[in-house]
Amino acid sequence: MTTLDFTQVEIQNLITHHVGNKLRDEKFYFSNEPTNFSEDTKNFLLKYFLLPVKTEEFFCFTHSIQLERNDIYMLAENIFSKHKKFIQNSQYIAKLLYEQSLHPKIKEGELNIALFSNVVLDDEVIDAIGIFKSETDVPFLKMKNQKSRFNINHDYGFEIKGMDKGCIIFNTDQKNGYRILIVDNANKSAEAQYWKDDFLKVKPVANEFHQTNQFLGIAKNFVTKQLDEEFEVSKADKIDLLNRSVEYFKTHESFDKTEFEKEVFQDLGIIKSFHNFDSTYRQQNEIELTENFNISPQAVKKQARVFKSVLKLDKNFHIYIHGNPDMIEQGVEKDGRKYYKIYYEKEN
């Protein structure tokens, strides 16, 4: 498990640019000098930049032909090695982001680029580069005591816990595209993909978190979208397979594909169907997975949230299924009404 410590981090340099939406012909403004901030403000800045960062999934820079053709990768390398050209390289980064701001829903905003020192990643003390875009400013009230009364005014700013988009590039594993953490609070929307895919051009690092997360996703898609096209299965049966899939990952420290298939799917026909689906899915989505890997508990916890164990019957009943499928029976009455019969040993 990766460990990350920001307790001794320092801001060596910070600059702020304004980046608009190129499609709407909004402008961009480059700063030519570093951003000023007080020592007291520094603590709030660090919270704003670093609090949203999660260490679950690491990324690295990539390119279809040659890593050195990834622009942000090369600019990061320049900043790490040539601190004196920090301002110039930060302007290049801002210009690249502007060139990729082509979706009509992309908001204009301030782009902060920071050079950090004293970052501890897996017991290694390194520098890091932060690229943070602030898009959503909110109103806030200021109350000032003026001797015999208070004056109340308002202003606009960014919430400390409200970072819109960001990434931190750690100065380690350079030959493989560095190690990167990404913040993207709008990552489910189509327009948000420009940050990760078009601007940064990154891919997940194939560690235990990525492997666990991806394989559970494949298993879920197979059960929910493919299984009943080839086999006659009830919704209760599908929920049982989903439960068994998660349970395998919760009760094992390492993953073995053959073992997983035997314990979860059991039936040879279903296993063969899964082989075909798995192969096609990986190819279509350009996913590379090994057949054996250590299981990440963090990835299991994340995926378990989306593995639905609820059987919804019209608008009248929701049945939560967590265990033995032999305790539930499905049938149809003579008058055509469908039913589920549920067995239990004791009422809690």
N, C-alpha and C positions, 0 to 999 in steps of 0.2 A: 504494500500500500504506500502510495506517495505521500510524503510529509512536506508541508509548506509552512514557513514561518516568516511573518512580516513584522514581528515585534521590534526589530532593530532597523527597519527600513528607513532610508533617507531619500529625499528628492534632490538629485544632483542638478537637474535642469528641467524646466517646464516652459512650454510655449503654447499659446492658444491661437488658433486660426478660426475663421468663419467659413463654413462650406454650405453653399446653397444647392438647389436642385437644378442640374444642368438642363433637364427637359423643359422646365418652366422658365429657363433663361435667368435664373437667380444667380447672383454674383458670389464670388468667393473673395475673402480678404485675408491676406497673409500678414502675420506679424513679423517684424524684422528684429525684434528684441525679445528676450525671455520675459515671461509673465512674472509680475511682482506679487508677492504675498507675504504676510507677516508670519512670525513663528506660531502665533496662536491659530491663525487660519490654516497653517500647514496640517495640524492635527485633523481638522474637518475635511481638508482635501484628501488626506490619506484614507479616511473613512469612506469618502465619496468614491474614490477610485477602487479601493480594495475590498470593501465590505461585500459587494455583490459577487465577488469571485468565488466560484466553487471548484473544488479540486477533483470532481468526479471523472471528467473526461478531458484528456489532453489531446491537442491537435499538433500538426506540424505542417510547414509549408510544403507545397508540392507543385509540380509542373509536368505537363504531358510529355515534354521532350527533355528538358534539362532544368534542374533545380535553380541554377544560376539565372534562369530567365524569369523567375518569379520576382517581380519588381520590389515588393515589400520585403522579401527575404534579403535582397541585395542592399536595400536601404537600411534595414536593421543591422546587417553586417557592418555597414559603414558607420552607423552611430556607435556600435559597440567598440569599433577599432579606432574611430576618428572623432573623439568627443568635440573637437573644435568645429566640426562641420555639422553640429547638431541642428542649428537653425535651418541651414540650407536643406538638409535631408528631411527635416520635418515639413518644409514647404513642398517638397516633392511628394511626400506621403499625402498631404492635403490635396494636392492637385490630382493625384491618382484617385482619391475618394470622390472628388468632384466629377471626374470622367465616368465613374461608375454609378453616379446618382441620376439614373435615367428612368426610374419608375415614377409614375405620377403621384404615388402616395408617399414617397420618400420625403421626409421633412428636412428643412434647413436647420442648421444648428452650429454650436461651437465644438471645435475639435481640439481637445487637449492632448498633447504628446509629451510624455514624461520619461525621464531617464532615472531609474531607481538604482540604489546601491544597497548592500547588506541584506539582500534577499537570501533566505536559506531554503534550498530545495533539496530534499533528501541528504541533509547534512553537508551540502556544498554551498558555500557563500558566493553568490554571483550577482551580476548586474541584471537588470531587466528593463524592457521598454514597454511603456503603457500607451495605448492609443484608445482614447475615449471620446465618443461623440454624445453630446448632450443636446437633446431635441425638445424635450417637453418641460418648459418652465411653468411654474405655478405661482399664484399670488400669495403673498404673506404680509402680515401686519407688523408694523414697528411702533412700539409705544415708548415715547420718550418723556421723561419728567422735566418739565420746564418751570422750576421753582414752585409756583402756586397751582400748577395744573399739569395735565398730561396732554401731549399732542400725539394723535394716532394717524399714521400714514401707511400707505401700502407700497409694495414693490414687487418685483418678479424675480424669481431665481429657481435653482434646481434643488430638488430634495436630495438629501444625503444618501438615502436608500433607493433613489430613483434613477440610477444610471440606465440610459437607453441602450447603448451599444458600446462594447469595449473589448479589448484583448490585451493580454500581457505576454510578451515574448521574453522567455528566459534564455540567458546566454549560456546554454548548455546543449550538447548534442547537435552542434552546428551542421555537421556533415549530413545529418538526416533531416534537416529542416527546422532545427531548434525544437523547443517544447513550448507550447502555447496554450493558454487558457482563454476562453471566450465568454463574454457576457452579451446576450442578445435577448432583451425582454420582449421582443416581437418576433421571435424566431419561427413561430408557427404560420406567419403570414407570408405570402409569396414574395412581397416586395422586400421582406427582411433578408432574404437569402443573398442579396447582393453583398452584404457585409462579409459573410463567411466565404461564399463561393466566387464572387466576381472581384471583390476588392482584395481580401486577404489571400484567397486561393489556398485553402488548407484542407487537410483530410484528417480523420481521427487517427491517433496513434494506436497501433494494433496491440494494446495491452490487455490485461485480464478484464478490465471494465468494458472495453469495447467489444471483446469477444463474447462476454456474457450477455451484454446488452443486445448485440446483434442476433445471437442465436435464439434468445428468448423471443425476440421480435419475429424471427422466421417461424418458430414453432407456433406462435399465436396466429400469424397470418395463415398458416397451413390449416389449423383447426377451424378458424372462423370463416375463411373464404374459400378453401379448396376441398376440404374433407367431404362435405355433403354433396359435392358434384360427382363423386365416385362411389360413395357408400351411403347406405341408409342409416343415418344417425340422428338421434333426437338432440334437442338443445341441452337436455340434462347430460347426455353422453359427452357432448362437446365441452360443457363446463367441467365435467370430471377429468377430461384430458388436459384442460387448461390448469386445473388444480394440481394434477399429477406432475405436469411440466414444472410449475413453480416449486412444488414440494421437492422434486429431484434436486433443483439448484439450491434449495434451502438446507438440504440434509447432506450434501456432498461438498467436499473442499475442492475437488478437481472434477473436470468434465471429461467424460469419455462418450463419444457419439454413439457407438454401438451399444454401450451399456444404457445410455439414455433412451434409445429407441426401444430396447427390450423392456425396460421398466415402465415406460410411459405408454407407448403405442401397442406393444405386445403382439398384435396381429401382424402376420407376415405381409398380408396385402396392404395394410395401412403403412407399414414400414417402407415397402417398395414405393408406394405413392409419395411418401415423404421424401425419399431419396430424389425422385424426379423433381418435386416441387422445390426442394432445397437447392439443387443444382441450377435450375432455371432462375430462381429468385436471386441467387448470388451473382449469376452472370448478368442479369438485367440491371441489377442495382450496383454492380461493380464492387461486391463485398468479398474480401479475402478473409477466410477463417480457417483455423487449424481444427483437426479432429479431436485434439486433446488440449486443455488449457486449465489453468487455475481459475476457480470461480470467484468473482468479485461480489461480496455481500452488498455493497452499495448499489451495484447494477441490478441485483435481484430485487432489492427493496424498491428501486425506481420502477422496474418493469411490473412488479407485482401489483402496483396501483392501477394499471390499465388492464389487468387480467380479470375480466368480469366474471363473478361467480353468482350472478343474479339471474334467475329465471323469471321473466316477466310474462304474466298471463293476462291478456287483454289489459284493461285498466283497473282490474279488481285486486290482483294479488302479485306480490313479489316474493319469490322463494329463494333464500340464500342457501346455496349448496356448497358445503366445505369438505365433505368427506365421502363415505362409502356410497357408491351409486346403487348398491343392492338395496338400500333403504328407501328407494323411491321407485314407484311403478307407474307407468303411463298406459292409458287405455281409452276406449271410446264406448260410451253407453249405446244402447239400442236405438235411442232417439237421436243419436249423432253428437251428443254433447261429449266433449273431450274432458279427461280428468287426469290428475296425478294423485296417486295414493302414497302417503308418506308414513314410514314406520319409525318408531323411536322406542328407546328403552326407559327413559325417564324425562320428565319435564323440568327444565331448569328455571 
